Amino acid sequence: MKGTEKASYFQEALTIVKRLLQQERKDKNKLYSLHEPEVI
């Protein structure tokens, strides 16, 4: 894996984690799974 590929991979993961940490109890479209973020 090259540097740019790693950066892209980790940027995607960090975006998901940021979304998880910022969600609130009353929010809709909550994130329930880190390994399958599309799960509702």
QUICORKA-V630719 format. One record per pair of residues at least 12 apart in sequence whose ideal C-beta (glycine too) atoms are under 8 Angstrom apart, sorted by the first residue. I is the first residue (numbers start at 1). J is the second residue. Records with the same first field share a line. If there is no record, write none. Layout:
BEGIN
I->J  J
END
This chain:
BEGIN
16->31  34  37
17->34
19->31
20->34
END
